[in-house]
Amino acid sequence: MNAVPRTKSKGDSFTSVETKVDSGQLLSKSLSTEQSFVASKSKTPTIFELHGIHICFPFEPYPCQKDYMGSVIRALHLSENALLESPTGTGKTLCLLCSTLAWQSQNARRMQGETSAVPTRNTIIYASRTHSQLSQVVRELKNTRYRPRHTVVASREQLCINERVATKKTATAINNECSKLNKDRKCRFRNNLDRFGGPSNVDDTGEPTILDVEELKVMGKTHSVCPFFYARDSVKDCDLVLVPYNYLFDKEARTTLEIQWNNAILIFDEAHNLESFASDATSFEFTGLDIAGAINEVSKGIELVSTSIASYGVDEGIKVDNLVKLKAMFLRIEEFLDSVVPSQGGSFAGEYIFEAWRYASITYQNHQLLIDFTRKITEVIMEAHGGTSSGTPKLDHFIGCLRRTYGGTSEAQCLAKARSYRVHVTPHKKLSNDSSKNNAPRTLSYWCFAPSLAMRELVDLGLRSIIVTSGTLSPIKSYSLTLGIPFHITLENPHIIQPNQVYIRVIGRGVSDQLLKSSFERREDKDYIAELGNTLVALSKVIPGGMLIFFPSYSVMDKSIDEWGGPMGRKWFDGGHKKMNNFFASRQGKKMSSSKTCESFSFPCITHYVQQQGGSSLTVWKRLLSQKSIVLEPRSTTEMKDAISEFDKYIESRDSKGCILMGVCRGKISEGIDFADHRARAVIVS
């Protein structure tokens, strides 16, 4: 178990680097010197020069922050790519925003002076893996003096406020219903955009406020305009576009964005897993279940086209004969996997994928016609059911597989790209010893082993610079080779925190001197779980404020909480179903229909109750709650915001003894959330 309390300094038992950064940021609201800038009426931010660029920063930057911003400025001056590593807590996001926006603004003024024309902007594209991380970027932007024209790219699922659309079951259904309403101009929110002059909410300087995804939705509801199309329509005029990774690596999604890619600056933040994301984004798996589902969806199309329900489909070239041929094509793919591929399966060269498709009469020459026809089928099915069906997920997935296979500009390029792939087919597996039982469905995998393919696609867009940054990119040289594009500017930054400001320790034995070793075989060991719990109780007594505790997985966390006497299964029931009457069960959870359950994640401190009952026979869970409140990381992404709000409420409440936030490694709370100051005086990894 690793216990990592945060930093300590004079006058405060524990404080963090982020504390200094955040405190400084609160002083900076900046003065207006040009359209893209605003400044504070109360405090003057620090302004300094790096490589000829004047940067406004919310506070006096640390040397490592100046080094970082200097590397960014050099990359932009020279139109080079940069690979920048700077440890978590050194203010990477703030440095990126201030340096790139300062360069962007001054470069535009320089070009205007040289040409006496309208200034040319370089559209900054700021990418991170998740929208929660992008929301953190927006929060940092609000703490600077810069007010660029900006937007956040998100899906209809996240931004739609039309209940008729937003309540559909799947992303495909939402997209189709939205398209249908807009085709007939029946969405009042989209129609209202035609006369919408922009949000009226402004900050104390009179400039429009900076909005993240949630604030975009609020703005949309306030003004009865569509936040999705408002954000999309804003892209072409923006100086800063915030976007999740998947919009960049998916060629079709990328082309829907009206971004001027030529000479743009592309930033990949939190890029420590960029190479695996790039590989996964260009890979796919097509299973026997996918084939069966696609056949079922085509059968629905045949039924619809055979009746008057979908007679309009005939005018678009959708005939029963063609649908039957499409169904036969999927049967041929199934036959290839079951009969042609050896029963033991195996791994093959990437070019083998073309053999699989050719067996079903799919080639480079006809793949686009097939994609277009299949899309028409999905539209017919969705429109016939009025968006009430679950959509056509298997046909949609099949289209994605073809697009990844034939993503090149020519057949020769597709063949060349395939050399960076491997095809893997799982072996036949019997579901049981009963010979009458069918074999388990096989899986056809097309795995990319060269993330450089996806990165080179981006380079080919004509970008000015690609800046890849994270807290952990070492070894820089091998990481650069993996991405396969040149990085002439690199940086491995030290941390702001000095060795005497942080305490790091591996706790090998617990309070009863029992071994604390979270190996796989010990995770079910009740003695180990009990010792871990007792040790956490002891730590919670001496660590002030917030404690972050990370488990290897949700199942390990749930098992531990269960053994400690916590809520069984982390579920609560609404309506007429069984309810938890235990005093120590959940206090927070979103109410749902009587037939559904919702995770519990919020548990208030119970110090006075424990004092009344006496502590000698209390469970580990009760003893933890006697020291601090507890919040659990929810499995549902939609509940994450509520969970963090509960955590902050417990931390900030009067006379609070702090709060424990339990989560999982590589989970929702492990990245993209700033736990500064008293929010995290210790980080414990079990």
Residue pairs with C-beta under 8 A, 6 or more apart in sequence:
1 506
1 507
1 516
1 518
1 532
1 535
1 684
1 685
1 686
2 504
2 505
2 506
2 507
2 683
2 684
2 685
3 504
3 505
3 507
3 539
3 682
3 683
3 684
4 502
4 503
4 504
4 505
4 682
4 683
4 684
4 685
5 14
5 502
5 503
5 543
5 681
5 682
5 683
6 14
6 15
6 16
6 502
6 680
6 681
6 682
6 683
7 14
7 15
7 16
7 17
7 497
7 501
7 502
8 14
8 15
8 501
8 502
8 503
9 15
9 501
13 544
14 544
14 545
14 678
14 681
15 677
16 89
16 497
16 676
16 677
16 680
17 89
17 90
17 91
17 495
17 496
17 497
18 89
18 91
18 674
18 675
18 676
18 677
19 676
19 677
20 59
20 496
21 59
21 91
21 94
21 676
22 143
22 674
22 676
22 677
23 59
24 58
24 59
24 60
25 58
25 59
25 94
25 140
25 143
25 144
26 58
26 143
27 40
27 43
27 45
27 58
27 59
28 40
28 43
28 45
28 56
28 57
28 58
28 59
28 143
28 144
28 145
29 38
29 39
29 40
29 41
29 42
29 43
29 145
29 203
29 204
29 205
30 37
30 38
30 39
30 40
30 45
30 56
30 144
30 145
30 146
30 205
31 37
31 38
31 39
31 40
31 41
31 44
31 145
32 38
32 39
32 205
32 207
33 39
34 105
34 109
36 101
36 105
36 146
36 147
36 148
36 149
36 239
37 56
37 105
37 145
37 146
37 147
38 145
38 146
38 147
38 203
38 205
38 207
39 45
39 56
39 145
39 205
40 145
40 205
41 204
41 205
45 56
45 57
45 58
45 59
45 145
46 56
46 57
46 58
46 59
46 60
46 61
47 54
47 55
47 56
47 57
48 54
48 55
48 57
48 61
48 66
49 55
50 66
50 69
50 70
50 73
50 99
51 70
51 73
51 74
51 77
52 77
53 73
53 99
53 102
53 103
53 106
54 102
54 106
55 69
55 98
55 99
55 102
56 98
56 102
56 144
56 145
56 146
57 65
57 94
57 98
57 144
58 94
58 143
58 144
58 145
61 69
61 95
62 90
62 91
62 496
64 86
64 90
64 493
64 494
64 495
64 496
65 90
65 91
65 95
65 496
67 491
67 493
68 84
68 86
68 90
68 92
68 95
68 99
68 491
68 493
69 95
69 98
69 99
71 82
71 84
71 489
71 490
71 491
72 82
72 84
72 95
72 96
72 99
72 100
72 103
72 467
73 99
73 103
74 80
74 82
74 489
75 81
75 82
75 465
75 467
75 489
76 100
76 103
76 107
76 122
76 265
76 464
76 465
77 103
78 488
78 489
79 464
79 465
80 465
80 486
80 487
80 488
80 489
81 465
81 466
81 467
81 468
81 485
81 486
81 487
81 488
81 489
82 465
82 466
82 467
82 468
82 469
82 487
82 488
82 489
82 490
82 491
83 468
83 469
83 473
83 476
83 479
83 480
83 487
83 489
83 490
83 491
84 92
84 467
84 468
84 469
84 473
84 489
84 490
84 491
84 493
85 469
85 470
85 471
85 472
85 473
85 474
85 476
85 491
85 492
85 493
86 92
86 95
86 469
86 471
86 491
86 493
87 471
87 472
87 493
87 494
87 495
88 471
89 471
89 495
89 496
89 497
90 471
90 493
90 495
90 496
91 496
92 269
92 469
92 470
92 471
93 136
93 137
93 140
93 269
94 140
94 143
94 144
96 126
96 267
96 269
96 467
96 469
97 126
97 137
97 140
97 141
97 144
97 146
98 144
98 146
100 124
100 265
100 267
100 467
101 124
101 144
101 146
101 148
101 239
101 240
102 146
104 121
104 122
104 124
104 148
104 239
104 265
105 146
107 122
108 119
108 120
108 121
108 122
109 119
111 119
111 120
112 118
112 119
112 120
121 239
122 263
122 264
122 265
122 464
123 238
123 239
123 240
123 241
123 259
123 260
123 264
123 265
124 148
124 239
124 240
124 241
124 264
124 265
124 267
125 241
125 243
125 248
125 259
125 264
125 265
125 266
125 267
126 134
126 137
126 240
126 241
126 242
126 243
126 267
126 269
127 242
127 243
127 244
127 245
127 247
127 248
127 266
127 267
127 268
127 269
128 134
128 137
128 242
128 244
128 245
128 268
128 269
128 270
128 672
129 244
129 245
129 270
129 273
129 277
129 671
129 672
130 244
130 672
131 152
131 154
131 158
131 213
131 244
132 640
132 668
132 672
132 673
133 269
133 270
133 671
133 672
134 152
134 212
134 213
134 242
134 243
134 244
135 212
135 213
135 214
136 672
136 673
136 674
137 242
137 269
138 152
138 210
138 211
138 212
138 242
139 212
139 674
141 150
141 210
141 240
142 209
142 210
147 207
147 208
147 210
148 238
148 239
148 240
149 234
149 237
149 238
149 239
149 240
150 210
150 238
150 239
150 240
150 241
150 242
151 231
151 232
151 234
151 235
151 238
151 240
151 241
151 242
152 211
152 212
152 213
152 216
152 231
152 242
152 243
153 231
153 232
153 235
153 241
153 242
153 243
153 244
153 247
153 257
154 213
154 216
154 228
154 231
154 244
155 171
155 228
156 165
156 166
156 171
156 174
156 175
156 178
156 228
157 166
157 171
157 174
158 213
159 213
159 216
159 217
159 220
159 226
159 227
159 228
159 231
160 166
160 174
160 178
160 226
160 227
160 228
161 189
161 217
161 220
161 221
161 226
161 227
162 178
162 181
162 187
162 189
162 226
164 177
164 181
165 174
165 177
165 178
165 181
165 187
165 387
166 174
168 174
168 177
168 387
168 388
169 388
169 389
169 390
169 391
170 390
170 391
170 393
171 391
172 378
172 382
172 391
172 392
172 393
172 396
173 382
173 387
173 388
173 389
173 390
173 391
174 387
176 378
176 379
176 382
176 383
176 387
176 391
177 382
177 387
178 187
178 228
180 383
180 387
181 187
181 190
182 190
185 191
187 226
188 224
189 220
189 224
189 225
189 226
190 226
190 229
192 223
192 224
192 225
192 226
193 225
193 226
193 229
193 230
193 233
196 223
196 225
196 230
198 208
199 208
199 209
199 211
199 219
199 222
199 223
200 223
201 208
201 209
201 219
201 222
202 208
202 209
203 209
209 215
211 219
214 641
216 227
216 230
216 231
217 227
219 225
219 227
219 230
220 226
220 227
220 230
232 256
232 257
232 258
235 241
235 257
235 258
235 259
236 258
236 259
236 260
241 257
241 259
243 257
245 268
245 274
245 277
245 281
246 253
246 281
247 253
247 254
247 257
248 254
248 266
248 458
249 277
249 278
249 281
249 282
249 454
250 281
251 403
251 407
251 457
252 403
261 461
261 462
261 463
262 461
262 462
262 463
263 462
263 463
263 464
264 461
264 463
264 464
265 463
265 464
265 465
265 467
266 458
266 463
266 465
266 466
266 467
267 466
267 467
267 469
268 274
268 466
268 467
268 468
268 469
269 469
269 470
270 470
270 671
270 672
271 468
271 469
271 470
271 473
272 470
272 471
272 472
272 473
274 451
274 468
274 470
274 483
275 451
275 479
275 482
275 483
276 451
277 451
278 451
278 453
278 454
278 455
278 483
279 447
279 448
279 449
279 450
279 451
279 454
280 448
281 454
282 404
282 407
282 448
282 453
282 454
283 404
283 421
283 445
283 446
283 447
283 448
284 397
284 400
284 401
284 404
284 445
284 446
285 443
285 444
285 445
285 446
286 333
286 397
286 398
286 401
286 443
286 444
286 445
286 446
287 441
287 442
287 443
287 444
288 334
288 337
288 440
288 441
288 442
288 443
289 441
290 394
290 397
290 398
291 330
291 333
291 334
291 337
291 394
291 441
292 334
292 441
293 393
293 394
294 330
294 394
294 395
294 397
294 398
295 327
295 330
295 331
296 394
297 377
297 378
297 381
297 392
297 394
297 395
298 323
298 326
298 327
298 330
298 377
298 395
299 327
300 381
301 310
301 318
301 323
301 377
301 380
301 381
302 320
302 323
302 324
302 327
304 310
304 313
304 380
304 381
304 384
305 313
305 314
305 318
305 319
305 320
305 323
305 380
306 320
309 384
310 318
310 380
310 383
310 384
313 376
313 380
316 376
317 373
317 376
318 373
318 376
318 377
318 380
322 373
323 377
326 370
326 373
326 374
326 377
329 360
329 361
329 362
330 360
332 359
332 360
332 361
333 356
333 357
333 359
333 360
333 444
335 359
336 356
336 359
336 360
337 356
337 425
337 442
337 444
338 428
338 439
338 442
340 359
341 425
341 442
343 427
343 428
344 427
344 428
345 424
345 425
345 426
345 427
345 428
345 442
346 424
346 425
346 427
347 422
347 423
347 424
348 422
348 423
348 424
348 425
349 418
349 419
349 422
349 423
350 417
350 418
350 419
350 420
350 421
350 422
350 423
350 446
351 415
351 418
351 419
352 423
353 405
353 418
353 421
353 423
353 444
353 446
354 405
354 415
354 418
356 423
356 444
357 363
357 367
357 402
357 405
362 370
362 402
364 406
364 411
364 414
365 411
367 402
367 405
367 406
368 406
370 402
371 399
371 402
371 403
374 395
374 398
374 399
375 399
377 392
377 395
378 391
378 392
378 395
378 396
381 389
381 391
381 392
382 389
382 391
382 392
401 446
404 446
405 414
405 446
406 414
407 414
407 417
408 414
408 416
408 417
417 453
420 448
420 449
420 450
420 452
420 453
421 446
421 447
421 448
421 449
421 450
422 447
422 449
423 444
423 445
423 446
423 447
424 443
424 444
424 445
424 447
425 442
425 443
425 444
425 445
426 442
426 443
426 445
427 442
428 439
428 440
428 442
429 439
429 440
430 437
430 439
430 440
431 437
431 438
431 439
431 440
448 454
450 484
451 482
451 483
451 484
452 482
452 483
452 484
452 485
453 484
455 466
455 483
455 484
455 485
456 484
456 485
458 466
459 466
459 485
466 485
468 483
468 487
473 479
473 492
474 492
476 490
476 492
480 486
480 487
480 490
507 516
507 535
508 515
508 516
508 517
509 515
509 516
510 516
510 531
510 532
510 534
510 535
511 531
511 534
511 535
511 538
512 531
512 534
514 527
514 528
514 531
515 528
515 531
516 528
516 531
516 532
516 535
516 686
517 528
518 528
518 532
518 552
518 556
518 686
522 528
523 552
523 556
523 559
524 559
526 563
529 559
529 560
529 563
529 564
530 563
530 564
530 620
532 560
532 686
533 560
533 563
533 564
533 620
533 621
533 624
534 620
536 549
536 620
536 624
536 660
536 684
537 620
537 623
537 624
537 627
539 547
539 682
539 684
540 547
540 624
540 627
540 628
540 658
540 660
541 627
543 658
543 681
543 682
544 658
544 678
544 681
545 651
545 658
545 677
545 678
545 679
545 680
545 681
546 647
546 651
546 658
546 659
546 660
546 661
546 675
546 678
546 679
546 680
546 681
546 682
547 628
547 658
547 659
547 660
547 661
547 680
547 681
547 682
547 683
547 684
548 661
548 663
548 669
548 675
548 680
548 682
548 683
548 684
549 660
549 661
549 662
549 663
549 684
549 686
550 662
550 663
550 664
550 665
550 667
550 670
550 683
550 684
550 685
550 686
551 557
551 560
551 662
551 663
551 664
551 665
551 686
552 664
552 665
552 686
553 664
553 665
554 635
554 664
554 667
556 664
556 686
557 632
557 633
557 662
557 663
557 664
558 569
558 570
561 567
561 570
561 621
561 632
561 662
562 568
562 569
563 620
564 619
564 620
564 621
564 624
565 584
565 619
565 620
565 621
565 622
566 584
566 621
567 580
567 582
567 584
567 585
567 586
567 600
568 580
570 586
570 599
570 600
570 601
570 632
571 597
571 598
571 599
571 600
572 579
572 580
572 585
572 586
572 589
572 597
572 598
572 600
573 579
573 580
573 597
574 591
574 592
574 593
574 594
574 596
574 597
574 598
575 593
575 594
575 595
576 594
577 594
577 595
580 586
580 600
583 606
583 609
584 603
584 606
584 621
584 622
584 625
585 600
586 600
586 601
586 602
586 603
587 600
587 602
587 603
587 604
588 600
588 601
588 602
588 642
588 646
589 598
589 599
589 600
589 601
589 602
589 639
590 598
590 639
590 642
591 598
592 598
598 636
598 639
599 632
599 634
599 635
599 636
599 639
600 632
601 631
601 632
601 633
601 634
601 639
601 642
601 643
601 646
602 629
602 630
602 631
602 632
602 643
602 646
603 625
603 629
603 630
603 631
603 632
604 625
604 629
604 650
605 625
605 626
605 627
605 628
605 629
605 650
605 656
605 657
605 659
606 622
606 625
606 626
607 626
607 627
607 657
609 626
610 618
610 622
610 623
610 625
610 626
611 626
615 623
615 626
618 626
624 630
624 660
627 657
627 658
628 650
628 657
628 658
628 659
628 660
629 650
629 656
629 657
629 658
629 659
629 660
630 659
630 660
630 661
630 662
631 643
631 644
631 646
631 647
631 650
631 659
631 660
631 661
631 662
632 643
632 661
632 662
632 663
633 640
633 643
633 661
633 662
633 663
633 664
633 667
633 668
633 669
634 640
634 642
634 643
634 668
637 668
640 668
640 669
644 669
644 673
647 659
647 661
647 679
648 679
650 656
650 658
650 659
651 658
651 659
651 678
651 679
658 678
658 681
661 669
663 669
663 670
664 670
665 685
